[in-house]
Amino acid sequence: MIEVSREGGLWRVTLNRPDKANALTREMLTELADTATAAAGAAKVFVLTGAGGVFSAGADLDEARAGLTRDPVWERLSGAIAALPCLSIAALNGSLAGGAFGMALACDLRVAAEGAKFFYPVMKLGFLPQPSDPVRLAALVGPARAKLILMAGARLDAAAARAVGLVDDVVPREALDARVAELAADALGAEAGHVAAIKGLFGKSGP
């Protein structure tokens, strides 16, 4: 349910469970975390995207009810992405919901397809967000808007998400791959050590 392609310094990781809106199981989260850890020594650009029309609906509900929302694998995943010494890009092919926010927030850049929606209904569902998510979310959109999303259940469309800084660009769905390629080009043309050196100037990304 996770597909990984490697071409030179470009690692492209795809959530491939479109029949379930790319809902995340523990097995998928573990594989994602392992992949991000492996990419740390090899990738210049790490792209995270989804198959189908939704990036991810968040946690698989059956596993969430069984305790997945409290599993440390979520923090392991977002921490591994945040620690990458390369450029990381979330190519949001569709809506982003719930716990799937963590991996996108941990990326350096977020590019969304037109029509994507953004919501994190932890208040409504009775779950807690992962500990690093509110911190990273507030760093992007400010504390009040982070509370609007996490506590008031706000749903943002792609344009609103860009306006508040949650995503960095919005493009037509068919142009998403081309836009990501544009953003990745300079890093892919550089030496891996140079990419890491510039990334390092920004310091630690979140918790």
N, C-alpha and C positions, 0 to 999 in steps of 0.2 A: 504493500500500500504506500510505500515510499519509493520513488524512483530517483536515482542519482546519475547524472551524466557529468563527465569530466572531459574538458577539451582545453588542453594547455593549462593555463591558470584559472580557467572558469569552471566553477562547480555550480551546477544547476540542480536544485533539489525540489522535487514536485510531490505534493500531497496528492495521492492518486486513489481516492475513495469517493468518486463523484456521485455514486448512487446513494451515499449517506452524507452528502454535502461536505465531504472531507472531514467529518467528525473524527476527533482524535482519540485513539485508544492508547493504553499504556505501552503496548508494543510499538506503535507508531512513534510515540514520544521518545521512547528509549532509542529507537533507530535514528531519529532526528538528532538527538543529543550526541550519539556516537559519531554520526556523520559530521556534525559541526566540530567535534573534537578532532577528528581525523583531518578535516580541512585546514586546521590551524597551521599545519606544517607544509601545506601544499598549495593552497588556493591564493590567488590574487584578488579574485572576486567570487563572492558566495551569493547566489541568487536563490531565494526561496519563493515558490509559487504554488499554485494549485491547479488541478485538472478540473475541467468543467466550468460551470458558471458561478461557483462559490469558492472563495479561498478556503475558508473553514468555518463551520458552525460551532466550533469550540469542542468541548469534551463530549465524547460519546455518552449519551444520557444514561444508558444502562450501566456503564462503568462509573459514571459520575455518582449515581445512586449507591454504588458499591464502594465508594470511597476514593475514586480517582482524583477528585478535586483537591484532596489533601495530600496527594502523593508528592514527594520531593522531586520527582522526575521533571515537573514543570520548571522548577527553579534551576535544575541542572541544565535543561535545554536552553532557557533564556540566558543563563550565565555563560554557557559555551558559545552562544552566538555573540553576545556582547564582548567576549574576550577575544574574538577572532582578530588577528593582526592584519586583516585584509579588508577591502571594501565589501560590506554586506548590504544587499538590496532585497527588500520584500516587494515582489511583483504581485500586487494584489489583483488577481484576475476577477474577483467578485467580492461578495460581502465577507466581512471579518467580524466574528462574534466571540464572546465569552473568552475562555482561556486561550484561544488562538491569538488574542492580543499580545500575549507575552513574547512570542517569537518575533512578531512584527515590530513591537516596540524596541526590541533588542537590536534590530538592524540599524545600520547607519542611515539608510534612505528607505522611503516607502513611496511607491508609485502605484496609483490605483486606476483601475478601469472605470470609465463612466458607468453609472448605474450601481456601483458598489454601495453597500450600506455598512454602517459601523455602529455596533451596540454591544454592551457588556452587562447583561441583565442579572448580575449577582444579587442585587437587592431583591428582585422579584423571585429568583429561584432559591434563595436562602443559602447560597454558597458565599465563601469569601474569595476575593481575588487573590492571586498569588502575590506574596509580599513585595516583590520588586515591581509589579505592574503599576500600582498607584504612583510610585516614585518616578518611574520612567514616563508615565502618562502625564503627570504634572509638569515634568521638565519640558515636555513638548507643548502642552496646551495651557499650562497654568493651573494652579490648585482649584480655582472655582470651576473651570470647565471640566477638570478631571472629576470633581464631585458631581457635576451635572451628568456625566456619563455613568459613573459608578453608583451614585446614590439616588439620582432622580430618573435614571433609566432613559436618558436622552438617546435618540437614534439620529445619527448624522448621515446625510447623503455625501457623495464624494466631494461635491463642491464645498459643502460646509466643513468637511474634514480638512480640506486644503486651506480654507479660510482661517481655521483656528490653529493650523500647524501640525495636525495629526498626520497628514500625508504631505509629501513634497511636490507631487505633480499628479495631474489627472489627465488621462488620455483616452481616446476611443479604444475599446477592447482590442480591436484588430491592430492597433498601433502599440500595444503594450510591450511586446518583445523588442520592437525596434527602439523604443524609448529606453528600455533597460540596456540594450546594446550600446546606445549612445553614452549612457551614464558610466558604463563599464569600460569604455574604450581606453581612456587614459591609463587606468590602473592596469589593464591587461597589457599595455604597451610598455609598462615600466618594470624595473627589477622588483622582485618580491620584497627585498629588503627596504627598498625605497618606499613602497606602499606601506609596509609596516612602520617605517620611521615617521611618515606623515600621520598615520593613524595614531601612533603613540603620542603625538603632540597634543591630542585632545584629552589625554588622561583616561581614567577609568570611566566606562559607560554604565552608570547606574550602580546598584548594589552588587 
